[in-house]
Amino acid sequence: MNVADSLRVASALEHLGYQPTRLADEANVIVLNTCVVRQSAEDKAYGRLHTLRPLKAQRPDLVINLMGCLVGVKGHDHLQKRFPFVDVFSPPSDPGPLVAYLTQGESRDLQLSETEQRHAVMDGDLRLPLDERGRLVATHVPVVLGCSHACTFCIIPYRRGVERSRSVGDILSEVRSLVAQGVKEITLLGQIVDRYGKDIPDGPSLAALLRIVHQVDGLERIRFLTSHPNWMTGELLDVVAELPKVMPHIEVPVQAGDDQVLEAMKRGYTANDYRHLVRRIRERIPGVSIATDIIVGFPGETEEQFRRTYDLLEELRLDVAHLARYSPRPGTVAERRLPDDVPEEEKWRRFRLLEEQHERISGEINTRYLGELVEVLFEDQVRGRWRGRTPTNKLVFVESSEDLRGQLRQVRVTWAGPWSMQAALPAQPALQPVELIPLSV
């Protein structure tokens, strides 16, 4: 069985573009597949692990994967403490954790790409035809065009004009068309999506719109973004908590953790206001995931002010932080009135500090999913693995020969990293033997 498992791991690695080598010194990845049937085999595995320690010390980028019966299926905390230089621990017959670890960079790039696409949709730079979007499992539906808030760093009011809410009829028509073409999940989009209907006398609220869209037959999931702290109402949180199709995931940017920087950005709230909002969201929607946006190096931002942002994120421990370095956009208030006085290298330093913090916090949050059954809507296949998302918007990969596109399936999480998770379809229950009773003729 170990020989078969090793062949399966080798095949998975070759699928990622790796090639075998006979010399450990030349390897980028070393998989130690273990057996514990005899004590001598277990001792041999421990001995080999110890010989790899100095190699890892010389080459920190080397990935070491401990796999097999020594790891088992009931957890490996004791091994992690004993061998901290091991990067990945895999149960028998499962190359998934190693593949997930090696593709974390791809998962991160995928998340960044999706964020850029979302921004392009909201900026009006991307609007796919209905028939093209209809080939997707999940897609966006703009509900608020433009923006009237005018944050000092934002170009949207100048490029897309004042805030305009689309009619309920137009939105429902688009949603129904998309669902008829196979879309299972839609995300209602707006620069400040929770201001939907505010520009119309006695107009419907976003909460009311969600209740209406929720009734569309064939639609499985609904999300909405991006929210603004000042417009997230109790009514909206109630809808997320009550309606099963509305996913428990809230995107509400804070942008900075210092009140003076927030004032210069013209955000209209304080860091404490944001703290109280996060507390309200978590109290009303148990198990919710929260994402935020952060800009580092805004004009005039001092080291002390940046530290307040860092400390706020450390305190709140949000699931996702979309990070950006400030760059002046022609035509914005900040570009016209505020000198871009934070050096580029300093912006990068602050960006990397927050990136490392986010990676650590997100990894710790995702670890809680290990061993849990979660529902995933599968969207497409990437490098032979099916990709989908949980209700809380966690990216999940599953290896399966089944065609999972568009399916909602329960899966069990087998590995969790900061950018994505690996899971497996639960084994089908074995058929129970049936006693055959002969009939008299």
N, C-alpha and C positions, 0 to 999 in steps of 0.2 A: 504493500500500500504506500509506503514512503517513496518507493521508486516512482510509482504512478503520480504521487503528489508532486514530486520534484519535476517530473516531465511537464506537469500542468503549469507549475510556476515558470519553468523555462519558456514554455509556449506563450504565457501571458507577458513575460518580459520581452520576448522577441517581437510580439505584437506591438509593444511600445517603442521598438526600434533598438533594443539592446542586443548585443551579441555575446556569446559565451567566451570565456577565457579560462585557461587552466591555472593561471597565476593570480593569487589573491592580491598581490601588490599592484596588478594592473586593473583590478576590478573597480567599477563604480558602485556596484551593488553586490553584497555577499549575503546569501541565504543559507542559514544553518538549519537544516531540516532534521529534527531530533526524534529519537525513539527511546522509550523507557521500559520496554518489555523486560530487559535485564538491567541490573544495577551497573554492570560494566558499560552498557550503552549510555546510560544517564551520566556516569562519570566522564565518559569520553566527550559528551556534549559540553559539559561544564569546562573541561580542560581546553577544548577548542575555543570556547568563548573567551577564556582568559588570554589565549594567544592572540586574539583579535583586538584586545584592548589597546596595545601600543600602536597597532596599525591605524586605529581610529584616532588616536591622539596625534599621529603624524599627519593624517588626512581627515580633517573634520567633515569634509563633504562626502566622505564614504558613507553609504547607507548600509547598515547592518540589520538584517531581518532574522529574528529567532522564530522558528516555525515548528509545528508538530506537537507531539504528545507531551513534551516538556512544558509547553505553554498550556495545552489542554483547552477546555471550553468553559471553564468556570471562573475566569479572571486570572490576571497575571500581575497584580500589584506587588507581590513579594519579589517577583523576578525583576520588575522595573526598578525597585529599590536596590536590589543586589547588583544589577547590571545597567546602570544609568546610561552607558554609552550605546546601548542597543536602541535603534531608532523605531523599529516596528516589531510588534509581537503578533504572530498569526496562529490561530488554532489549526488543527490538522485539516488537510484537504482544502484550505481556503487561501488562495492567493490574493483575495480581495483587499485586505488591509495594506499589503505591500503596494499593489497597484494604486490604491487610493492615495497613499503617502507620496508615491512618485509623481502622481498627476495633480498634486495640490496646486502647483503653479498654474496648470491649465484651468483648474477650478477657479482660482483667483482671477485669472485673465477673463474667464467667462463671466464672472460677476461684474468685473469692470466694464466689459463689453456691453452687458445688458443695461448697466447704469447709463453708459454713453448713449445707447439706443433710446432709452427712456427720455433722456435729456433732449435728444434730437427730435423726438416726437413732440415734446412740450415746446421746443423752440420753433416748431413748424418746419424743421429741416427734413423730416421723414414722415411720409404718409403713404403707406402701401395701399394699392388697390384692394378692394374687398375680396376679390377672388384669390389674390395672393395671400392675404392675411388668413383667408379661410382655410388654407392648407395647414395652418398651424393648430396646435392643441390649445395654446394660450396666447393671447394677444391683447393689445391696448385699444381702448375706446376713449378718445378725448371728450370730456363733458364740459370743461370750462376752457375757453380760448382766451389768450392774452392775460394781462394782469394789471391791476390798478394800485398795487401796494407799493411798488417802486423802492425796493431795498437798494441801497446805494451801489452795490456791486453788480446788480442784475440788469441785463439788457432787454429782457422780455417785454416790458411796457413800451420800449422804443421800437422794438422789432415787430411785435405782434399786436400792439395796440391795447386798448383798455379791456378790462374784464368783460367777457360775454358768455353767458350760459347757453348751451344748446337746449333746444326744446326736448321735453320728455319723449315726445313722439319720434323725433329724429334719432334719439339715443336708442330707444326700444327697437326701432326698425333696423338699425345697424346691428344691435346685439342679436336679434332674431336671425338676421341674414348670416352672421358669423356662425351661430349655433347650427343653422341648417347646413353649413359647409364643414362641420366637424369640430368647431372650436368648443372646448369644454370649460375654459376659464377665461374670464375677461378682467382687465384692470381698468377701472375708471380713472382717467387722467385729468389733472389740472395743475397749473403752477401753484395755486392754492385751492386744492380740490374741495376742501370743506367750506369754501365760500360759494359753492354751487347754488344758484338761485338768488343770491344776494343782490344781483343787479336787476332783478325783475320784481316789480311791485307785487307783494303777496306771492312771490315765486316759491316753488318747492325747495325744500332743503335737501342736502345730500342724503340725510337719513331717510327722507321720504322717497328719494330716487332709488336708494338701495332696496327699500321694501318693494318697490314696483319691479325693478330688474330681477329681484329674487324670485318672482313668479314665472319667469320665462322657462318653459319646459325644455329639458335637455341641457340647460346650463348647470354645471356642477359646482363651480367656484367663482366667487367675486372678490376682487381686491380693489383698493383705491389708494391713490397717492398723487401728489405729495401734500401732506397736511401742514398747517401753520399752527403753532401753539395757541395763538389768540382765537382761533376759530374752531377748535376741537371741543364740541359741546357734549354735555351729558347725554343728550338725545342720540348723538352719533355713536357714543360708546355703548349705549343700550342696544342699538341695532346690531353692532358687531357681536355683542354678548349673546343676543337672542336668536339671530338668524343663522341657521346651520350652513348656508352657502357662503356667507360672508366670513372670510378667513381671519383668524386671530393674529393679524400682523399689521402693525401701525408704523408708517414712515412719517416721522415728524422731526424735521431738521432743527437743531439748536444753533448751528453755525459757529458759536463761540461760547466760552464759559465765563467771560468777563463782561460786566455790565457796561463799562465804558466802550468796549469794542462793539457790543450789541447795539448801543446807542448810535455809534458811528455808522453801523450797518443799517440803521433805521429798521430794526426788527420789531420793536414795540413791546418787548417783554424783558424780564431780568432772568438771571440764572436761577434764582429761587422760584420764579414763576414756572420755569421748565421742570425743576425738581418736583414741584407739587403736581404738575401735569403727569409726569411719569408715574408718580405714586397713585394718582387717580386712575390712570389707564390700567395699572397692574391690579388694583383693587377691584375694578369693575369687570376685567377680562382675565380670569385666572389662566396661567399658562401662555399669555400673550408674548409675542416677540416684538421688539421695538428696534427700528433702524433710525439712524440720524445722519445728518450731513454736517461736515466740519470744514471751515476754511482756515488755513494757517497762514500767517504772514500778512494779515490785513494791514493796510496803512496805519502806522503808529503803534502796532501791537508790540508791547515790550515782552521781555522774558517772563516777568512776573504775571502779566496778563495771559500769556500762553500757558503758564503753569496752572492757572485757574481752569483753563479748558481741560488740561490733562487730568487734573484732580477731579473735575466734574465727571468725566468719563470713567475714571477709576471708581468713583462712588456709585454711579448709576448702573454700570456694567450692562450696557446695551448690547443687543445681539449683533448688530451691524453698524459700522461707522463708515460712511462714504466720505473719503478724505480728498481734499483739493488744496493745492497751493494757490494763493491769490495771484491773479494776473489781471492787470487793468484791461477792461473791455471798452473800446472807443465808444463814447456817447453816454456812458454811465456817469452818475454823480461822483462816484469815487474816482473815476479816471480824470474828471474835470477839476475836482476840488481837493483831492487828497493825494499827497505825494507818495509814490510807491517806494517807501523808505526802508523796508526790511530786505536785506541782501538776499540774493537767490540761494546762496549756500546755507544761510540761516533758515530760509523757508524749507529747504530740503531736510535739514537737521530736525526741525520740528515735525515735519511730515513723517519722517522715519520713526521718531519716537512714538508718535500716535499709531503708526502702522504696527510697530512691535507690540504696543499695548493692546491694540485691537485684536491682533492675532492670538495673543495670550488669553484675553478674556473670552473671545469667541470660541477658542479651543476648549476652555474650561466649561463653558455653557453647553457646547455640543456633546461633551463627554457624558453629560447626564442622560443622553439618549441611548447610550450603549445598552444593548440587550432588550430595548423597548420595541414594542410593535407600534409602527406609525403608518398612517395612510399617505400614500404617494400617488400623485397624478403624473404619469409618465408622458414626456413630451417627444423625445427623440433618442436616437442612438449615437453615442460618441465613442469612437475607438472600440467598438464592440460591446460597450456597456450601455444599458438603458439609463437615461437621465430623467429625473423628475424632482418634484418639490413636495415637501410636507405642508400641512395647513399653515405652519409658522414660517414658511418660505425657506426652509433649509434645503440645500441642494443635496440630492441623494443619487447614488449610482448603484445599479444592480446588474449582475451578470445573469443572463437568462437566454435560452434559445427561443423562448416564446416571443411573439410580437406583442409588446406591451404598450405601443403607441396609443395614447388616448384613454388608457385604462386607469381606474382608481384601484389600487391594490394595497393590502396590508403587507408590510415587510418588517423584518426584524433587523435593527441596526447592529452591525458587527464591528464597525470601526468608525471613529469620529475624529475629524480634524477641524481646523479653524475655518476652512473654506468649503468643505463638503463632507459627506458621510458615505460610507459603504454599507449596503444592506443585502439581505438575502430573502427570497420568497420563502415563506414557511413551507416545510415539507408537507406533501399531501398525506393525509392519514392512510395508513395501510388498510387494505380491504380485510374485513373480518371474515374468518372461515364460516361457511354456512353448512349446517348439518343437513344432509340430504336424507329424507325419509322415503323409503321405497313404498310405492303404491301397489296395492293388490289389484289385479285385473280379473 
